Amino acid sequence: MIKKAAIITRDSPPRTYQVPVETRGQPEYPVDGWDLIEFGASPLRWVKTPRPEDDQKVSFTEALRLVHLTPQHTHSLYAIRPETYQAMVLCCPKCESTGTAKHCRACNLARRNVVKDRPWSAQAKYCQEWTEDKIKHMRRIIPHDLHHRAAQAAKTLQADAEATALAQDSQVQVALRGLWHDEETGLDIPLRSVVNYAPAEGATRDDCYGSLYVTRDIAPNQWSGYAYTRGYHIVAALKQDLCGEALKHRRPHHVWVLVEPTEPHLVGRRRTSPEMLQAGRSAYENLLRAYARCLATGIWPGFDPAVPGSLDAWPEFFLEPWMTQGDGKNDRFFAVGAANALPLAA
């Protein structure tokens, strides 16, 4: 059970808690919902996966959360890369053609040095120096076109009355830490999470906490299948319980604000049913119990059994009904049936 939770920061930057400094597999490592899902798929793969390098490339999700939720961090933590830069070029005073030749052949006039806007180029010295300066000052660089797309998506969010009301009534980017106590092992498992929307008590949506996600397709059937397979309900349930414990206000619903990454940046709204939220809660609790046992034993199971010297160390690969067609007598290859139907010469 979650025995302790607290809000660490509000209005947190988009990448808060994304890459913990602690090492996976150590008792002090704070797990989040996504860690538990990866651990559930393969404990050994999860614990052996090295800590990722700090990715300098800003994703659309990061840019959108910055623009929509915490724009105050834009100039302190980020730098928007210009679309153009100014450069000195040789230009014909008559036809305004540019080039490296000192004379314009068409006009037979001497070209003059002028300052012109040029498309941003990683090869240009000015652009290289600009980038090096921003990196030196620990600023994450957002390409101009990416920032423009994020701003356009933020406008569609602002045009959605429900999404706008949720954001206006909420503490946003609420960073949480907590402890899960495992009764069987006695371990206290550190937890971490960030809740994108935490509506204030008395607000219209004070019966929920919420998340902002970018998704390729907000169509209900497409998204629901993707979200369930990806484990969104598991992550949502952990967020609900951590935030509920920290604020001492447990809420029955988790809502998702969805945005498509391409124009026209359609906005979608979804919420958990009680059954879906309980399914997510049961899943994360079972995963935490399994995680605690792995921590306690120091054993992180892989897919194949460890029975040295035994044939059982080599799991069998079985022929299953779905691997064959129809009545199970024919192989799946088209050629087998097609060739059998060909007439043979007498």
C-alpha positions as CSV (number, residue, x, y, z in Angstrom):
1,M,0.0,0.0,0.0
2,I,1.0,3.6,-0.5
3,K,1.9,4.8,3.0
4,K,3.4,8.1,2.2
5,A,3.2,10.7,-0.7
6,A,4.1,14.3,-1.0
7,I,4.2,17.1,-3.7
8,I,7.8,18.0,-4.5
9,T,7.2,20.8,-7.0
10,R,4.3,22.4,-8.9
11,D,4.6,23.9,-12.4
12,S,7.5,21.5,-13.0
13,P,9.4,21.4,-16.3
14,P,8.3,18.9,-18.9
15,R,11.2,16.5,-18.3
16,T,10.9,16.3,-14.5
17,Y,11.7,12.8,-13.3
18,Q,12.2,11.5,-16.8
19,V,15.7,10.2,-16.2
20,P,16.3,9.4,-12.5
21,V,19.9,9.7,-11.3
22,E,19.5,6.4,-9.3
23,T,20.4,3.0,-10.7
24,R,17.7,0.5,-11.7
25,G,17.6,-2.5,-9.4
26,Q,18.8,-0.6,-6.4
27,P,16.4,-0.1,-3.4
28,E,16.7,3.7,-3.7
29,Y,15.5,3.8,-7.4
30,P,12.1,5.5,-7.6
31,V,9.8,3.6,-10.0
32,D,7.0,5.1,-11.9
33,G,4.1,3.5,-13.8
34,W,6.1,3.2,-17.0
35,D,8.9,1.4,-15.1
36,L,6.4,-1.1,-13.7
37,I,5.0,-1.8,-17.1
38,E,8.5,-2.4,-18.6
39,F,9.5,-4.5,-15.5
40,G,6.3,-6.5,-16.0
41,A,7.2,-7.4,-19.5
42,S,10.7,-8.6,-18.6
43,P,12.3,-8.0,-15.2
44,L,15.7,-9.0,-16.6
45,R,15.5,-6.7,-19.6
46,W,14.3,-3.8,-17.4
47,V,17.1,-4.1,-14.8
48,K,19.8,-4.6,-17.4
49,T,18.7,-1.6,-19.6
50,P,21.4,1.1,-19.0
51,R,20.5,4.5,-17.9
52,P,19.7,6.5,-21.1
53,E,21.9,9.4,-22.1
54,D,20.3,12.8,-21.8
55,D,18.5,13.2,-25.1
56,Q,19.1,16.7,-26.5
57,K,16.3,16.3,-29.1
58,V,13.1,17.8,-27.9
59,S,10.0,15.8,-28.7
60,F,6.6,17.2,-29.7
61,T,5.1,16.0,-26.4
62,E,7.8,17.9,-24.5
63,A,7.3,21.0,-26.6
64,L,3.5,20.9,-26.2
65,R,3.6,20.4,-22.4
66,L,6.0,23.4,-22.2
67,V,3.9,25.7,-24.3
68,H,0.5,24.6,-22.9
69,L,1.3,23.9,-19.3
70,T,4.5,25.7,-18.2
71,P,5.4,28.4,-20.7
72,Q,7.3,30.3,-17.9
73,H,10.2,27.8,-18.3
74,T,10.6,28.6,-22.0
75,H,13.3,31.2,-21.7
76,S,15.1,29.9,-18.6
77,L,15.4,26.2,-19.7
78,Y,14.9,26.3,-23.5
79,A,16.0,28.2,-26.6
80,I,13.8,28.4,-29.7
81,R,16.1,28.0,-32.7
82,P,15.5,30.8,-35.3
83,E,14.2,29.9,-38.7
84,T,16.8,32.1,-40.4
85,Y,20.1,33.8,-39.6
86,Q,21.8,36.9,-41.0
87,A,24.8,36.5,-43.2
88,M,27.0,38.7,-45.3
89,V,26.6,37.8,-49.0
90,L,27.8,39.2,-52.4
91,C,24.7,40.7,-54.1
92,C,24.2,42.3,-57.5
93,P,22.8,45.9,-57.0
94,K,20.6,45.5,-60.1
95,C,19.1,42.0,-60.3
96,E,19.9,41.2,-56.6
97,S,21.4,37.8,-57.5
98,T,23.8,36.4,-55.0
99,G,26.9,34.3,-55.5
100,T,30.6,33.9,-54.8
101,A,31.7,35.7,-58.0
102,K,32.6,39.4,-57.5
103,H,30.8,40.4,-60.7
104,C,27.4,39.6,-62.0
105,R,27.7,38.1,-65.5
106,A,24.1,39.0,-66.4
107,C,24.4,42.7,-65.5
108,N,28.1,43.1,-65.8
109,L,28.1,44.9,-62.4
110,A,30.2,44.5,-59.3
111,R,28.5,42.7,-56.5
112,R,28.3,44.4,-53.1
113,N,28.4,42.9,-49.6
114,V,24.9,43.0,-48.1
115,V,23.3,41.4,-45.1
116,K,20.5,39.0,-45.9
117,D,18.4,36.4,-44.1
118,R,19.5,32.9,-44.9
119,P,17.8,29.6,-43.9
120,W,19.2,28.2,-40.7
121,S,22.1,25.8,-41.4
122,A,24.1,23.6,-39.1
123,Q,27.1,24.2,-41.3
124,A,27.1,27.9,-40.9
125,K,29.6,29.3,-38.3
126,Y,27.1,31.6,-36.8
127,C,24.6,28.8,-36.3
128,Q,27.2,26.5,-34.8
129,E,28.3,29.2,-32.3
130,W,24.6,30.0,-31.4
131,T,24.0,26.3,-30.7
132,E,27.2,25.8,-28.7
133,D,26.3,28.9,-26.5
134,K,22.8,27.5,-25.7
135,I,24.1,24.1,-24.8
136,K,26.9,25.6,-22.7
137,H,24.2,27.5,-20.7
138,M,22.2,24.2,-20.3
139,R,19.4,25.3,-22.6
140,R,17.4,22.7,-24.5
141,I,17.0,23.7,-28.2
142,I,13.6,23.6,-29.8
143,P,13.6,23.9,-33.6
144,H,11.5,26.7,-35.0
145,D,9.1,24.4,-36.8
146,L,8.6,22.2,-33.8
147,H,7.8,25.1,-31.6
148,H,5.4,26.4,-34.2
149,R,3.6,23.1,-34.3
150,A,3.4,22.9,-30.5
151,A,2.0,26.5,-30.5
152,Q,-0.6,25.6,-33.0
153,A,-1.6,22.5,-31.0
154,A,-1.8,24.6,-27.9
155,K,-4.3,26.9,-29.7
156,T,-6.5,24.0,-30.5
157,L,-6.4,23.1,-26.8
158,Q,-7.4,26.6,-25.8
159,A,-10.3,26.4,-28.2
160,D,-11.6,23.4,-26.4
161,A,-13.8,24.7,-23.6
162,E,-13.4,21.6,-21.4
163,A,-9.7,21.3,-21.8
164,T,-9.2,25.0,-21.1
165,A,-11.4,24.9,-18.0
166,L,-9.4,21.9,-16.7
167,A,-6.1,23.6,-17.2
168,Q,-7.3,26.9,-15.7
169,D,-8.7,25.2,-12.6
170,S,-5.7,23.0,-12.0
171,Q,-2.3,22.9,-10.4
172,V,-0.3,21.7,-13.4
173,Q,2.8,19.5,-13.7
174,V,2.6,18.4,-10.1
175,A,5.7,16.3,-9.3
176,L,5.1,13.6,-6.6
177,R,7.2,11.3,-4.6
178,G,6.0,8.5,-2.4
179,L,6.6,5.1,-0.7
180,W,4.9,1.8,-1.3
181,H,5.1,-0.6,1.7
182,D,5.3,-4.2,0.7
183,E,4.0,-6.4,3.5
184,E,5.6,-9.7,2.4
185,T,9.2,-8.4,2.1
186,G,8.9,-5.4,4.5
187,L,10.5,-3.1,1.8
188,D,9.5,0.5,1.2
189,I,9.6,1.1,-2.5
190,P,10.2,4.7,-3.6
191,L,7.7,6.0,-6.2
192,R,7.7,9.0,-8.5
193,S,5.2,10.5,-10.9
194,V,4.1,13.8,-12.5
195,V,0.4,14.6,-12.7
196,N,-0.3,17.1,-15.5
197,Y,-3.6,18.4,-14.1
198,A,-4.7,18.5,-10.4
199,P,-7.9,20.5,-10.2
200,A,-8.4,22.6,-7.1
201,E,-11.0,21.6,-4.6
202,G,-14.3,23.3,-5.4
203,A,-13.5,23.4,-9.2
204,T,-15.8,21.8,-11.7
205,R,-13.5,18.8,-12.1
206,D,-12.4,18.3,-8.5
207,D,-13.5,14.7,-8.9
208,C,-10.5,13.8,-11.1
209,Y,-6.8,14.1,-11.8
210,G,-5.7,14.3,-15.4
211,S,-2.9,13.6,-18.0
212,L,-2.0,15.3,-21.3
213,Y,-0.8,12.9,-24.0
214,V,0.0,13.2,-27.7
215,T,-1.5,10.4,-29.7
216,R,-1.5,9.7,-33.4
217,D,-5.3,9.0,-33.6
218,I,-7.9,10.2,-31.1
219,A,-10.6,8.0,-32.6
220,P,-12.2,6.2,-29.6
221,N,-11.7,2.7,-30.9
222,Q,-8.2,3.3,-32.0
223,W,-7.1,5.1,-28.9
224,S,-8.8,2.7,-26.4
225,G,-7.0,-0.3,-27.9
226,Y,-3.7,1.5,-27.9
227,A,-4.1,2.9,-24.4
228,Y,-5.0,-0.4,-22.8
229,T,-2.2,-2.3,-24.5
230,R,0.3,0.5,-23.6
231,G,-0.9,0.4,-20.0
232,Y,-2.3,4.0,-19.7
233,H,-4.8,2.8,-17.1
234,I,-2.0,1.4,-14.9
235,V,-0.1,4.7,-15.0
236,A,-3.3,6.6,-14.4
237,A,-4.2,4.5,-11.3
238,L,-0.8,5.1,-9.8
239,K,-1.0,8.8,-10.4
240,Q,-4.5,8.9,-8.9
241,D,-3.4,7.2,-5.7
242,L,-0.1,9.1,-5.3
243,C,-1.8,12.4,-5.8
244,G,-4.8,11.4,-3.7
245,E,-2.5,10.5,-0.8
246,A,-0.4,13.7,-1.2
247,L,-3.4,16.0,-1.3
248,K,-5.5,13.9,1.1
249,H,-8.3,14.0,-1.5
250,R,-8.9,10.7,-3.3
251,R,-10.9,11.1,-6.5
252,P,-12.9,8.5,-8.6
253,H,-11.9,9.6,-12.1
254,H,-8.8,10.0,-14.2
255,V,-9.2,12.1,-17.4
256,W,-6.9,12.3,-20.4
257,V,-6.5,15.3,-22.7
258,L,-5.4,14.0,-26.1
259,V,-3.8,15.9,-29.0
260,E,-2.9,14.6,-32.4
261,P,0.6,15.7,-33.4
262,T,-0.3,16.7,-37.0
263,E,-2.6,19.3,-38.3
264,P,-5.4,20.1,-37.6
265,H,-4.2,18.8,-34.1
266,L,-7.6,17.3,-33.1
267,V,-8.3,17.3,-29.4
268,G,-9.8,14.4,-27.6
269,R,-11.2,13.9,-24.1
270,R,-11.5,10.5,-22.2
271,R,-12.0,9.4,-18.7
272,T,-11.6,6.1,-16.9
273,S,-14.6,4.0,-15.9
274,P,-14.5,2.7,-12.3
275,E,-13.8,-0.8,-13.6
276,M,-10.8,0.4,-15.7
277,L,-9.3,2.4,-12.9
278,Q,-9.6,-0.6,-10.5
279,A,-8.0,-2.8,-13.2
280,G,-5.1,-0.4,-13.4
281,R,-4.8,-0.3,-9.6
282,S,-4.8,-4.1,-9.3
283,A,-2.1,-4.3,-12.0
284,Y,0.3,-1.8,-10.4
285,E,-0.2,-3.4,-7.0
286,N,0.7,-6.8,-8.3
287,L,3.6,-5.4,-10.2
288,L,5.0,-3.7,-7.1
289,R,4.7,-6.9,-5.1
290,A,6.6,-8.7,-7.8
291,Y,9.2,-5.9,-8.0
292,A,9.7,-6.0,-4.2
293,R,10.3,-9.7,-4.3
294,C,12.9,-9.2,-7.1
295,L,14.6,-6.5,-5.0
296,A,14.6,-8.7,-1.9
297,T,16.1,-11.7,-3.6
298,G,18.3,-9.9,-6.1
299,I,16.9,-12.2,-8.8
300,W,15.5,-10.7,-12.0
301,P,13.8,-13.4,-14.0
302,G,14.4,-13.8,-17.7
303,F,12.2,-15.8,-20.1
304,D,14.3,-19.0,-20.0
305,P,14.6,-21.1,-16.9
306,A,18.0,-21.4,-15.2
307,V,18.5,-25.2,-14.9
308,P,22.1,-25.8,-15.9
309,G,22.9,-29.1,-17.6
310,S,19.2,-29.9,-18.2
311,L,17.3,-30.0,-21.4
312,D,14.7,-28.0,-19.5
313,A,17.0,-25.0,-19.9
314,W,15.9,-25.0,-23.6
315,P,12.1,-24.3,-23.7
316,E,10.3,-26.1,-26.4
317,F,8.8,-24.4,-29.4
318,F,5.3,-25.9,-30.0
319,L,3.1,-26.0,-33.1
320,E,-0.1,-24.2,-32.0
321,P,-3.4,-24.1,-33.8
322,W,-3.2,-20.5,-34.9
323,M,0.0,-21.3,-36.8
324,T,-1.8,-23.4,-39.3
325,Q,-4.7,-22.8,-41.6
326,G,-8.3,-24.1,-41.4
327,D,-8.4,-27.6,-40.0
328,G,-4.7,-27.5,-39.0
329,K,-3.6,-30.0,-41.7
330,N,-2.2,-27.5,-44.2
331,D,0.8,-25.2,-43.7
332,R,0.3,-21.5,-43.9
333,F,2.0,-21.0,-47.2
334,F,-0.2,-20.0,-50.1
335,A,1.8,-22.0,-52.6
336,V,0.9,-25.3,-51.0
337,G,-2.8,-25.0,-51.7
338,A,-2.4,-23.2,-55.0
339,A,0.1,-25.8,-56.4
340,N,-2.0,-28.7,-55.3
341,A,-4.8,-27.4,-57.4
342,L,-2.7,-27.3,-60.6
343,P,-3.5,-30.0,-63.2
344,L,-0.7,-32.3,-64.0
345,A,0.0,-33.5,-67.6
346,A,-1.2,-37.0,-68.3
